[in-house]
Each structure stands twice: as structure tokens, then as C-alpha cells.
Amino acid sequence: MRQNAATPRLSGRTAALGAVVVLAAATTLANRVLPGWAYPVCGVVTAGVLIGLARLAGYRSGELGLSPRDWRHAARTGGLTCLVVAAGFAVALAVPALRPLFHDGRVGQPSPGDLVWLALVRIPLGTVVVEEVAFRGVLPALLGGGERWRWRPVLGASALFGLWHLLPSLALRRNAGVDAAVGALPLPVLSVLAMAGAAVAGVALCALRYAGRGVLAPALVHVALNSGGLVLAWFAGRGG
């Protein structure tokens, strides 16, 4: 039984269903409808709507991983984990067999200005904010979690995180490393594997969220992985 929560105006079940509908609409808009410049706007607005739903259901900021009192601890936890990410990138660059992983046709050859936009605006605001708020903050809470790890909410939110990657997974063959490794697989099989991988990653990011006592910890690592990988893919494409 949750204690000291605000008086709810929505049931947790209604808010959870609403969150899933909002996310389904958001991924369709972001991947199929909206122009590129609107992608971060969609991410921020979606995150705000999800937080609003959770607050209407009576959930506190701490239950959503958004408590300001925990930001310092979350930043320290996320920052230390980013060092591990950086070490992993260094190893991948040092091993010739792993370098094709950075040859991602989805990146193309953006100008340096576009690269800054992608790495510092589009990814952090359009991808990381909404995914961390949704799948490490709001959904675990609405599914019965709280400020401590609980398997059922974590697995439920992570499964939805896997489904969230359905539309992006359809372009995976444009990554040279992925295509070389599993390009012979039918696209539906490749898509399912990608979503399963995203779900597993979701569990790991949830673990970081609870270890760091906030969504800032996995958000920092998420930016390091996505934006860092993008920058490395850009350099790889230029022969750098």
C-alpha cells in the first residue's frame, strides 16, 4: 500500500493504459509523421504528458525517479557508469573486427552542425528524455513499483520498451555491422531480436535507475551510448 501519496484523480490502471496509448501515438508520430525538427518537441511533450498522468494518479516525484533530492546521487552513479561506456567504445575502436559496428547507414554524412544538433538536441530531448521518463520512471510506478526495485513492474515496463523499438528496428539492416552479422535473417526475425535486446537493455537501465535513485542515472548513460555511438559512427563514415 502506498503511503503519503497525493489524492488520486485517476486510478493507476487508467493512468497506465493512458500512458501506453500516449506512447503508441508518440512513436508513430516521431517515426512516421513528424518532420525531423519536431522530433525533440514530441519527446519533451510526451514526457510531460506522462508525468502529468502519473501525478493525476497520485504518484510522488520520488516514485517516478524525479525527486530533486536524489539528483546528486543519480548524477554520480550515471557518471561513473558513463566511464564504463567510454571504455567499451575504446575497446571496440581498438579491435578491427568490431569497427564495422560503427558503420551505420542510418547516420549518413551530416555536416558538423547537424551532428551537434543530433548529438546534443535530437537524441537527448527526442529519445532519452521520453524513454527514461516513460520506461524507467512513469511506467514502473504505474505498474506497481515505487522507489525500490520490484520485478513485475520492471519486467512490464521493459517489455513495453522492447515494443517501443518496433518501428526503429525495421531500419536495422542499414547498420553494416548488424547486416554482416545477422543480415541473412528475415526482417521480422531481426526485428523481434532487436526488440528483445531492447527489453533486456531496459531491465539493465531500470537497475541503474534504482541504484542511482533516479532516472537521471540511466539518462546520462543513455546519452553516452546513443550520442557517443552517433559521433563515432560519423567519424567512421568519414574514415576518421
BALONU-615397 format. One record per residue: residue in one letter; residue number from 1; y negated, x, z negated of N, C-alpha, C in turn. Coordinates in nm, 2 decimals, m for minus. Each point is the difference from the previous one (the first is absolute). Layout:
<recs>
REC/rest/nr/n.c2/n.c1/n.c3/ca.c2/ca.c1/ca.c3/c.c2/c.c1/c.c3
REC/A/NUM/Y/X/Z/Y/X/Z/Y/X/Z .
...
</recs>
This chain:
<recs>
REC/rest/nr/n.c2/n.c1/n.c3/ca.c2/ca.c1/ca.c3/c.c2/c.c1/c.c3
REC/M/1/0.12/0.08/0.00/m0.12/m0.08/0.00/m0.12/0.09/0.00 .
REC/R/2/m0.10/m0.02/0.09/m0.12/0.08/0.01/m0.10/m0.05/m0.11 .
REC/Q/3/m0.06/0.09/m0.06/m0.10/m0.03/m0.10/m0.14/0.04/0.04 .
REC/N/4/m0.10/m0.06/m0.06/m0.14/0.03/0.02/m0.04/m0.01/0.14 .
REC/A/5/0.06/m0.08/0.08/m0.04/m0.02/0.14/m0.10/m0.11/0.01 .
REC/A/6/m0.08/0.01/0.10/m0.10/m0.11/0.02/0.07/m0.13/0.04 .
REC/T/7/m0.07/m0.11/m0.03/0.06/m0.13/0.03/0.02/m0.01/0.15 .
REC/P/8/0.13/m0.02/0.04/0.02/0.00/0.15/m0.04/m0.13/0.06 .
REC/R/9/m0.05/0.01/0.12/m0.03/m0.11/0.09/0.10/m0.03/0.10 .
REC/L/10/0.09/0.11/0.03/0.11/m0.01/0.09/0.12/0.04/m0.08 .
REC/S/11/0.12/m0.05/0.04/0.12/0.05/m0.05/0.03/0.14/0.06 .
REC/G/12/0.08/0.08/m0.06/0.04/0.13/0.05/0.08/m0.02/0.13 .
REC/R/13/0.08/m0.10/0.01/0.08/m0.03/0.12/m0.09/m0.04/0.12 .
REC/T/14/m0.10/m0.09/m0.03/m0.09/m0.04/0.11/m0.08/0.12/0.05 .
REC/A/15/m0.05/0.09/m0.10/m0.08/0.11/0.04/0.09/0.10/0.08 .
REC/A/16/0.12/0.02/m0.04/0.09/0.09/0.08/0.02/m0.05/0.14 .
REC/L/17/0.03/m0.13/0.01/0.01/m0.06/0.14/m0.12/0.02/0.08 .
REC/G/18/m0.12/m0.03/m0.06/m0.12/0.02/0.06/m0.02/0.14/0.05 .
REC/A/19/0.04/0.10/m0.09/m0.02/0.14/0.04/0.08/0.04/0.12 .
REC/V/20/0.13/m0.05/0.00/0.08/0.03/0.12/m0.06/m0.06/0.13 .
REC/V/21/m0.05/m0.12/m0.01/m0.07/m0.06/0.12/m0.12/0.08/0.04 .
REC/V/22/m0.08/0.04/m0.09/m0.12/0.08/0.03/0.05/0.13/0.06 .
REC/L/23/0.10/0.07/m0.05/0.05/0.12/0.06/0.05/m0.02/0.14 .
REC/A/24/0.08/m0.10/0.02/0.05/m0.03/0.13/m0.11/m0.02/0.10 .
REC/A/25/m0.11/m0.07/m0.04/m0.11/m0.02/0.09/m0.07/0.13/0.03 .
REC/A/26/m0.02/0.08/m0.11/m0.07/0.13/0.01/0.07/0.10/0.10 .
REC/T/27/0.13/0.01/m0.02/0.07/0.10/0.09/0.00/m0.05/0.15 .
REC/T/28/0.00/m0.13/0.02/m0.01/m0.05/0.14/m0.13/0.03/0.06 .
REC/L/29/m0.11/m0.03/m0.08/m0.13/0.02/0.04/m0.03/0.15/0.03 .
REC/A/30/0.05/0.09/m0.10/m0.03/0.14/0.01/0.07/0.07/0.12 .
REC/N/31/0.12/m0.05/0.02/0.09/0.07/0.11/m0.01/m0.07/0.13 .
REC/R/32/m0.04/m0.12/0.01/0.01/m0.07/0.13/m0.13/m0.07/0.05 .
REC/V/33/m0.10/m0.01/m0.09/m0.12/m0.09/0.03/m0.13/0.08/0.00 .
REC/L/34/m0.03/0.06/m0.12/m0.13/0.06/m0.03/m0.02/0.13/0.08 .
REC/P/35/m0.13/0.02/0.04/m0.03/0.14/0.05/0.01/0.10/m0.10 .
REC/G/36/0.01/0.13/0.04/0.02/0.11/m0.09/m0.10/0.01/m0.11 .
REC/W/37/m0.13/m0.02/0.03/m0.10/0.01/m0.10/0.02/m0.09/m0.11 .
REC/A/38/0.06/m0.12/0.02/0.02/m0.10/m0.10/0.12/0.02/m0.09 .
REC/Y/39/0.08/0.10/0.03/0.12/0.03/m0.08/m0.03/0.02/m0.15 .
REC/P/40/m0.09/0.10/m0.03/m0.03/0.02/m0.14/m0.07/m0.12/m0.07 .
REC/V/41/m0.08/m0.08/0.08/m0.06/m0.12/m0.06/0.11/m0.10/m0.04 .
REC/C/42/0.10/m0.01/0.09/0.11/m0.09/m0.03/0.08/0.04/m0.13 .
REC/G/43/0.02/0.14/m0.01/0.07/0.05/m0.11/m0.07/m0.03/m0.14 .
REC/V/44/m0.13/0.03/0.00/m0.08/m0.02/m0.12/m0.01/m0.15/m0.04 .
REC/V/45/m0.02/m0.09/0.10/m0.01/m0.14/m0.02/0.13/m0.05/m0.05 .
REC/T/46/0.11/0.04/0.06/0.13/m0.05/m0.05/0.03/0.05/m0.14 .
REC/A/47/m0.03/0.12/m0.03/0.02/0.05/m0.14/m0.09/m0.09/m0.10 .
REC/G/48/m0.12/m0.03/0.04/m0.08/m0.08/m0.09/0.05/m0.14/m0.02 .
REC/V/49/0.06/m0.06/0.11/0.06/m0.13/m0.01/0.12/0.00/m0.09 .
REC/L/50/0.08/0.10/0.01/0.12/0.01/m0.08/m0.04/0.02/m0.15 .
REC/I/51/m0.10/0.08/m0.03/m0.04/0.02/m0.14/m0.05/m0.14/m0.05 .
REC/G/52/m0.08/m0.07/0.08/m0.05/m0.13/m0.04/0.11/m0.10/m0.03 .
REC/L/53/0.11/0.00/0.08/0.11/m0.08/m0.03/0.07/0.03/m0.13 .
REC/A/54/0.02/0.13/m0.03/0.06/0.04/m0.12/m0.09/m0.03/m0.12 .
REC/R/55/m0.13/0.01/0.01/m0.09/m0.03/m0.11/0.00/m0.15/m0.02 .
REC/L/56/0.01/m0.08/0.10/0.01/m0.15/m0.01/0.13/m0.03/m0.07 .
REC/A/57/0.10/0.08/0.01/0.13/m0.03/m0.07/0.00/0.06/m0.14 .
REC/G/58/m0.11/0.05/m0.04/m0.02/0.05/m0.14/0.04/0.14/m0.03 .
REC/Y/59/0.02/0.08/0.10/0.04/0.14/m0.02/m0.12/0.09/m0.03 .
REC/R/60/0.02/0.09/m0.09/m0.10/0.10/m0.04/0.00/0.12/0.09 .
REC/S/61/m0.11/0.07/0.00/m0.01/0.12/0.08/0.11/0.10/m0.03 .
REC/G/62/0.04/0.02/m0.13/0.10/0.09/m0.03/0.14/m0.03/0.06 .
REC/E/63/0.03/m0.13/0.01/0.12/m0.05/0.06/0.01/0.03/0.15 .
REC/L/64/m0.12/0.01/0.06/m0.01/0.02/0.14/m0.02/0.15/0.03 .
REC/G/65/0.01/0.08/m0.10/m0.02/0.15/0.02/m0.14/0.03/0.04 .
REC/L/66/m0.10/m0.08/m0.04/m0.14/0.02/0.03/m0.09/0.02/m0.12 .
REC/S/67/0.05/0.04/m0.11/m0.08/0.01/m0.12/m0.08/0.13/0.01 .
REC/P/68/m0.13/m0.01/m0.02/m0.09/0.13/0.00/0.04/0.10/m0.11 .
REC/R/69/0.05/m0.05/m0.11/0.04/0.09/m0.11/0.11/0.10/0.04 .
REC/D/70/0.08/m0.04/0.10/0.11/0.09/0.04/m0.03/0.08/0.13 .
REC/W/71/m0.12/0.00/0.05/m0.03/0.07/0.12/0.02/0.15/m0.01 .
REC/R/72/m0.05/0.05/m0.11/0.01/0.15/m0.02/0.15/0.04/0.01 .
REC/H/73/0.08/m0.07/m0.08/0.15/0.04/0.00/0.06/m0.02/0.14 .
REC/A/74/m0.04/m0.11/0.07/0.06/m0.03/0.13/m0.05/0.11/0.10 .
REC/A/75/m0.13/0.04/m0.01/m0.05/0.10/0.09/0.08/0.14/m0.02 .
REC/R/76/0.02/0.03/m0.13/0.07/0.13/m0.03/0.15/m0.01/0.05 .
REC/T/77/0.06/m0.11/m0.02/0.14/m0.01/0.05/0.01/0.00/0.15 .
REC/G/78/m0.09/m0.07/0.07/0.00/0.00/0.14/m0.04/0.13/0.06 .
REC/G/79/m0.10/0.07/m0.06/m0.04/0.13/0.05/0.11/0.10/m0.01 .
REC/L/80/0.08/0.00/m0.11/0.11/0.10/m0.01/0.11/m0.03/0.10 .
REC/T/81/0.02/m0.13/0.03/0.10/m0.04/0.10/m0.05/0.04/0.14 .
REC/C/82/m0.13/0.00/0.02/m0.05/0.04/0.13/0.03/0.15/0.03 .
REC/L/83/0.00/0.08/m0.11/0.04/0.14/0.02/0.14/0.01/0.05 .
REC/V/84/0.09/m0.09/m0.04/0.14/0.00/0.05/0.00/m0.03/0.15 .
REC/V/85/m0.08/m0.10/0.03/m0.02/m0.05/0.14/m0.05/0.12/0.09 .
REC/A/86/m0.10/0.07/m0.05/m0.05/0.11/0.08/0.11/0.11/0.01 .
REC/A/87/0.07/0.03/m0.10/0.11/0.10/0.01/0.10/m0.05/0.11 .
REC/G/88/0.04/m0.13/0.00/0.09/m0.05/0.10/m0.05/0.02/0.14 .
REC/F/89/m0.13/m0.03/0.02/m0.06/0.02/0.13/0.01/0.15/0.04 .
REC/A/90/m0.03/0.09/m0.09/0.00/0.14/0.03/0.14/0.04/0.04 .
REC/V/91/0.11/m0.05/m0.07/0.13/0.04/0.04/0.03/m0.06/0.14 .
REC/A/92/m0.04/m0.12/0.03/0.03/m0.06/0.13/m0.07/0.08/0.11 .
REC/L/93/m0.12/0.05/m0.02/m0.07/0.08/0.10/0.07/0.14/0.01 .
REC/A/94/0.06/0.05/m0.10/0.06/0.13/0.00/0.14/0.00/0.07 .
REC/V/95/0.06/m0.11/0.00/0.14/m0.01/0.06/m0.02/m0.06/0.14 .
REC/P/96/0.03/0.08/0.11/m0.02/m0.05/0.14/0.07/m0.13/0.03 .
REC/A/97/0.12/m0.02/m0.06/0.08/m0.12/0.03/m0.07/m0.12/m0.05 .
REC/L/98/m0.09/0.01/m0.10/m0.06/m0.12/m0.05/m0.14/m0.03/0.06 .
REC/R/99/m0.05/0.09/0.08/m0.13/m0.01/0.06/m0.01/m0.12/0.09 .
REC/P/100/0.10/m0.04/0.08/m0.01/m0.12/0.08/m0.03/m0.13/m0.08 .
REC/L/101/0.02/0.00/m0.13/m0.03/m0.12/m0.08/m0.15/m0.03/0.01 .
REC/F/102/m0.08/0.11/0.03/m0.15/m0.02/0.00/m0.04/m0.03/0.14 .
REC/H/103/0.09/m0.01/0.10/m0.04/m0.03/0.14/0.01/m0.15/0.02 .
REC/D/104/m0.11/m0.07/m0.05/0.01/m0.15/0.00/m0.09/m0.05/0.11 .
REC/G/105/0.06/m0.07/0.10/m0.07/m0.05/0.11/m0.09/m0.11/m0.04 .
REC/R/106/0.01/m0.06/m0.12/m0.08/m0.11/m0.04/m0.14/0.05/m0.04 .
REC/V/107/m0.01/0.14/m0.03/m0.13/0.06/m0.03/m0.08/0.02/0.12 .
REC/G/108/0.06/0.04/0.11/m0.08/0.04/0.12/m0.08/0.12/m0.03 .
REC/Q/109/m0.12/0.01/0.07/m0.09/0.11/m0.02/m0.14/m0.05/m0.03 .
REC/P/110/m0.02/m0.06/m0.12/m0.13/m0.04/m0.03/m0.10/0.12/m0.01 .
REC/S/111/m0.12/m0.03/0.01/m0.11/0.10/m0.01/0.00/0.04/m0.15 .
REC/P/112/m0.07/0.11/m0.04/m0.01/0.03/m0.14/m0.07/m0.11/m0.08 .
REC/G/113/m0.10/m0.06/0.06/m0.07/m0.11/m0.07/0.10/m0.12/m0.02 .
REC/D/114/0.08/m0.03/0.10/0.09/m0.11/m0.02/0.11/0.04/m0.10 .
REC/L/115/0.04/0.12/m0.01/0.09/0.05/m0.10/m0.05/m0.02/m0.14 .
REC/V/116/m0.12/0.03/m0.02/m0.07/m0.02/m0.13/0.01/m0.15/m0.03 .
REC/W/117/m0.04/m0.08/0.09/0.00/m0.15/m0.02/0.14/m0.05/m0.04 .
REC/L/118/0.10/0.05/0.07/0.14/m0.04/m0.02/0.05/0.05/m0.14 .
REC/A/119/m0.03/0.12/m0.03/0.06/0.06/m0.12/m0.08/m0.04/m0.13 .
REC/L/120/m0.13/m0.02/0.01/m0.08/m0.03/m0.12/m0.04/m0.14/m0.01 .
REC/V/121/0.01/m0.08/0.10/m0.04/m0.14/m0.01/0.11/m0.10/0.04 .
REC/R/122/0.05/0.01/0.12/0.10/m0.09/0.04/0.13/0.00/m0.08 .
REC/I/123/0.05/0.11/m0.03/0.13/0.01/m0.08/m0.03/m0.03/m0.15 .
REC/P/124/m0.10/0.06/m0.06/m0.02/m0.04/m0.14/m0.03/m0.14/m0.03 .
REC/L/125/m0.09/m0.06/0.08/m0.05/m0.14/m0.02/0.09/m0.10/0.07 .
REC/G/126/0.05/0.03/0.12/0.08/m0.10/0.08/0.14/0.00/m0.04 .
REC/T/127/0.06/0.11/m0.04/0.14/0.01/m0.04/0.02/0.01/m0.15 .
REC/V/128/m0.05/0.11/m0.05/0.03/0.03/m0.14/m0.05/m0.10/m0.10 .
REC/V/129/m0.12/m0.04/0.01/m0.05/m0.10/m0.10/0.08/m0.13/0.00 .
REC/V/130/0.02/m0.06/0.11/0.08/m0.12/0.00/0.14/0.02/m0.04 .
REC/E/131/0.07/0.10/0.04/0.14/0.02/m0.03/0.02/0.03/m0.15 .
REC/E/132/m0.09/0.09/m0.06/0.02/0.03/m0.14/m0.04/m0.12/m0.09 .
REC/V/133/m0.11/m0.07/0.04/m0.03/m0.11/m0.08/0.11/m0.11/0.01 .
REC/A/134/0.05/m0.02/0.12/0.09/m0.11/0.02/0.14/0.03/m0.06 .
REC/F/135/0.06/0.12/0.04/0.14/0.03/m0.03/0.02/0.08/m0.12 .
REC/R/136/m0.10/0.06/m0.06/0.02/0.07/m0.12/m0.08/m0.06/m0.12 .
REC/G/137/m0.09/m0.09/0.04/m0.08/m0.07/m0.10/0.03/m0.15/m0.02 .
REC/V/138/m0.05/m0.07/0.10/0.01/m0.15/m0.01/0.14/m0.06/0.00 .
REC/L/139/0.08/0.04/0.11/0.13/m0.06/0.01/0.09/0.03/m0.11 .
REC/P/140/0.01/0.12/m0.05/0.09/0.03/m0.12/m0.04/m0.09/m0.12 .
REC/A/141/m0.13/m0.02/m0.02/m0.05/m0.09/m0.11/0.04/m0.14/0.02 .
REC/L/142/m0.03/m0.05/0.12/0.03/m0.14/0.03/0.15/m0.03/0.00 .
REC/L/143/0.08/0.10/0.03/0.15/m0.02/0.00/0.06/0.02/m0.14 .
REC/G/144/m0.08/0.02/m0.10/0.05/0.00/m0.14/m0.01/0.14/m0.07 .
REC/G/145/m0.07/0.09/0.07/m0.02/0.13/m0.06/m0.12/0.00/m0.09 .
REC/G/146/m0.04/0.11/m0.05/m0.11/0.01/m0.09/m0.05/0.15/0.01 .
REC/E/147/m0.03/0.05/m0.12/m0.05/0.14/m0.01/0.11/0.10/m0.02 .
REC/R/148/0.13/m0.05/0.00/0.11/0.08/m0.01/0.10/m0.03/0.11 .
REC/W/149/0.08/0.10/0.04/0.10/m0.01/0.10/0.10/m0.11/m0.02 .
REC/R/150/0.02/m0.08/0.10/0.11/m0.10/m0.01/0.06/0.00/0.14 .
REC/W/151/0.13/0.01/0.01/0.07/0.02/0.12/m0.02/m0.12/0.10 .
REC/R/152/0.02/m0.12/m0.05/m0.01/m0.11/0.10/m0.13/m0.02/0.07 .
REC/P/153/m0.11/0.01/m0.07/m0.13/0.00/0.07/m0.02/0.11/0.09 .
REC/V/154/0.04/0.12/m0.04/m0.02/0.12/0.08/0.08/m0.01/0.13 .
REC/L/155/0.13/m0.04/m0.01/0.08/m0.02/0.12/m0.05/m0.11/0.09 .
REC/G/156/m0.05/m0.11/m0.06/m0.05/m0.11/0.08/m0.12/0.05/0.08 .
REC/A/157/m0.10/0.06/m0.07/m0.12/0.05/0.07/0.03/0.10/0.10 .
REC/S/158/0.10/0.09/m0.03/0.03/0.11/0.10/0.07/m0.06/0.12 .
REC/A/159/0.09/m0.10/m0.02/0.06/m0.07/0.12/m0.11/m0.06/0.09 .
REC/L/160/m0.10/m0.06/m0.06/m0.11/m0.06/0.08/m0.08/0.11/0.07 .
REC/F/161/m0.01/0.12/m0.07/m0.07/0.11/0.06/0.08/0.05/0.12 .
REC/G/162/0.13/m0.01/0.00/0.08/0.04/0.12/m0.03/m0.10/0.11 .
REC/L/163/0.00/m0.13/m0.03/m0.03/m0.10/0.10/m0.14/0.01/0.06 .
REC/W/164/m0.09/0.05/m0.08/m0.14/0.02/0.04/m0.01/0.10/0.12 .
REC/H/165/0.10/0.09/0.01/0.00/0.10/0.10/0.08/m0.04/0.13 .
REC/L/166/0.03/m0.13/0.01/0.07/m0.04/0.12/m0.08/0.03/0.13 .
REC/L/167/m0.12/m0.05/0.01/m0.08/0.02/0.12/m0.03/0.15/0.03 .
REC/P/168/m0.04/0.08/m0.10/m0.02/0.15/0.03/0.13/0.07/0.04 .
REC/S/169/0.12/m0.05/m0.05/0.12/0.07/0.03/0.04/m0.01/0.15 .
REC/L/170/m0.06/m0.10/0.07/0.03/m0.02/0.14/m0.06/0.11/0.09 .
REC/A/171/m0.09/0.08/m0.06/m0.05/0.11/0.08/0.05/0.14/m0.04 .
REC/L/172/0.11/0.00/m0.08/0.05/0.13/m0.06/0.05/0.10/0.11 .
REC/R/173/0.04/m0.05/0.11/0.06/0.09/0.10/m0.11/0.09/0.06 .
REC/R/174/m0.13/m0.03/m0.02/m0.10/0.08/0.05/m0.02/0.13/m0.09 .
REC/N/175/0.07/0.01/m0.11/0.01/0.12/m0.08/0.11/0.09/0.06 .
REC/A/176/m0.04/0.12/0.04/0.10/0.08/0.07/0.12/0.04/m0.09 .
REC/G/177/m0.03/0.03/m0.13/0.11/0.03/m0.09/0.10/m0.11/m0.02 .
REC/V/178/m0.06/m0.12/m0.02/0.09/m0.12/m0.02/0.08/m0.03/0.12 .
REC/D/179/m0.07/0.01/0.12/0.07/m0.03/0.13/0.11/0.10/0.02 .
REC/A/180/m0.02/0.13/m0.03/0.10/0.10/0.02/0.12/m0.02/m0.10 .
REC/A/181/m0.03/m0.05/m0.12/0.11/m0.01/m0.10/0.08/m0.13/0.02 .
REC/V/182/m0.07/m0.11/0.03/0.07/m0.13/0.00/m0.04/m0.08/0.12 .
REC/G/183/m0.05/0.06/0.10/m0.05/m0.07/0.12/0.11/m0.08/0.07 .
REC/A/184/0.13/0.04/m0.02/0.10/m0.07/0.07/0.04/m0.14/m0.06 .
REC/L/185/m0.05/m0.02/m0.12/0.02/m0.13/m0.07/m0.08/m0.11/0.07 .
REC/P/186/0.06/m0.12/0.00/m0.08/m0.11/0.05/m0.12/m0.02/m0.09 .
REC/L/187/m0.11/m0.05/0.06/m0.12/m0.02/m0.07/0.01/m0.09/m0.13 .
REC/P/188/0.08/m0.11/0.01/0.01/m0.08/m0.12/0.07/0.08/m0.12 .
REC/V/189/0.10/0.08/0.04/0.06/0.08/m0.11/m0.10/0.10/m0.05 .
REC/L/190/m0.07/0.07/0.08/m0.10/0.09/m0.04/m0.11/m0.06/m0.09 .
REC/S/191/m0.04/m0.12/0.04/m0.09/m0.08/m0.08/0.05/m0.03/m0.14 .
REC/V/192/0.12/m0.05/m0.01/0.06/m0.03/m0.13/0.01/0.12/m0.08 .
REC/L/193/0.04/0.12/0.06/0.01/0.12/m0.08/m0.14/0.04/m0.05 .
REC/A/194/m0.10/m0.02/0.08/m0.14/0.04/m0.04/m0.04/m0.09/m0.12 .
REC/M/195/0.03/m0.13/0.01/m0.04/m0.09/m0.11/0.07/0.03/m0.13 .
REC/A/196/0.13/0.04/0.02/0.08/0.04/m0.12/m0.06/0.12/m0.06 .
REC/G/197/m0.04/0.10/0.08/m0.06/0.12/m0.05/m0.13/m0.03/m0.07 .
REC/A/198/m0.08/m0.09/0.06/m0.13/m0.04/m0.07/0.03/m0.07/m0.13 .
REC/A/199/0.11/m0.07/m0.01/0.03/m0.07/m0.13/0.03/0.11/m0.10 .
REC/V/200/0.08/0.10/0.04/0.04/0.10/m0.10/m0.13/0.08/m0.04 .
REC/A/201/m0.09/0.03/0.10/m0.12/0.06/m0.04/m0.08/m0.08/m0.09 .
REC/G/202/0.00/m0.14/0.02/m0.07/m0.09/m0.09/0.05/0.01/m0.15 .
REC/V/203/0.13/0.02/m0.02/0.05/0.02/m0.13/m0.05/0.13/m0.06 .
REC/A/204/m0.01/0.11/0.08/m0.05/0.12/m0.05/m0.15/m0.01/m0.04 .
REC/L/205/m0.07/m0.07/0.09/m0.14/m0.01/m0.03/m0.03/m0.09/m0.12 .
REC/C/206/0.09/m0.10/m0.02/m0.01/m0.08/m0.13/0.03/0.08/m0.12 .
REC/A/207/0.10/0.09/0.01/0.02/0.10/m0.11/m0.12/0.08/m0.03 .
REC/L/208/m0.07/0.04/0.10/m0.12/0.08/m0.02/m0.11/m0.09/m0.06 .
REC/R/209/m0.01/m0.12/0.04/m0.10/m0.09/m0.05/0.02/m0.02/m0.15 .
REC/Y/210/0.13/m0.02/m0.05/0.02/m0.02/m0.14/m0.01/0.13/m0.08 .
REC/A/211/0.04/0.11/0.06/m0.02/0.13/m0.07/m0.15/0.04/m0.01 .
REC/G/212/m0.07/m0.04/0.10/m0.15/0.03/m0.01/m0.08/m0.11/m0.06 .
REC/R/213/0.06/m0.11/m0.04/m0.06/m0.11/m0.06/m0.11/m0.07/0.08 .
REC/G/214/0.02/0.00/0.13/m0.10/m0.06/0.09/0.03/0.03/0.15 .
REC/V/215/m0.05/m0.09/0.09/0.02/0.02/0.14/m0.07/0.11/0.06 .
REC/L/216/m0.10/0.06/m0.07/m0.07/0.12/0.05/0.10/0.11/0.02 .
REC/A/217/0.10/0.02/m0.08/0.09/0.11/0.01/0.08/0.00/0.14 .
REC/P/218/0.07/m0.11/0.03/0.06/m0.01/0.13/m0.10/0.00/0.12 .
REC/A/219/m0.12/m0.06/m0.03/m0.10/m0.01/0.11/m0.04/0.15/0.04 .
REC/L/220/m0.02/0.09/m0.09/m0.03/0.13/0.03/0.11/0.07/0.08 .
REC/V/221/0.12/m0.02/m0.04/0.11/0.06/0.08/0.02/m0.07/0.13 .
REC/H/222/m0.02/m0.12/0.01/0.00/m0.08/0.13/m0.10/0.06/0.10 .
REC/V/223/m0.12/0.02/m0.05/m0.10/0.06/0.09/0.04/0.14/0.04 .
REC/A/224/0.05/0.08/m0.09/0.04/0.14/0.03/0.11/0.00/0.11 .
REC/L/225/0.10/m0.09/m0.02/0.10/m0.01/0.10/m0.05/m0.05/0.14 .
REC/N/226/m0.07/m0.11/0.00/m0.04/m0.06/0.13/m0.11/0.08/0.06 .
REC/S/227/m0.11/0.02/m0.07/m0.11/0.07/0.06/0.04/0.15/0.03 .
REC/G/228/0.07/0.06/m0.10/0.04/0.14/0.02/0.10/0.01/0.12 .
REC/G/229/0.09/m0.09/0.01/0.09/0.00/0.12/m0.07/m0.02/0.13 .
REC/L/230/m0.10/m0.09/0.00/m0.08/m0.02/0.12/m0.07/0.12/0.04 .
REC/V/231/m0.07/0.07/m0.09/m0.07/0.12/0.03/0.09/0.11/0.06 .
REC/L/232/0.12/0.01/m0.06/0.10/0.10/0.04/0.05/m0.04/0.14 .
REC/A/233/0.02/m0.13/0.02/0.05/m0.04/0.14/m0.11/0.02/0.10 .
REC/W/234/m0.13/m0.01/m0.04/m0.11/0.03/0.10/0.00/0.14/0.04 .
REC/F/235/0.02/0.09/m0.10/0.00/0.14/0.03/0.12/0.04/0.08 .
REC/A/236/0.12/m0.06/m0.03/0.12/0.03/0.07/m0.02/m0.04/0.15 .
REC/G/237/m0.06/m0.12/0.02/m0.03/m0.04/0.14/m0.09/0.09/0.08 .
REC/R/238/m0.09/0.07/m0.07/m0.09/0.09/0.06/0.06/0.14/0.01 .
REC/G/239/0.13/0.02/m0.05/0.06/0.13/0.01/m0.05/0.09/m0.11 .
REC/G/240/m0.07/m0.07/m0.11/m0.05/0.08/m0.11/0.10/0.04/m0.10 .
</recs>
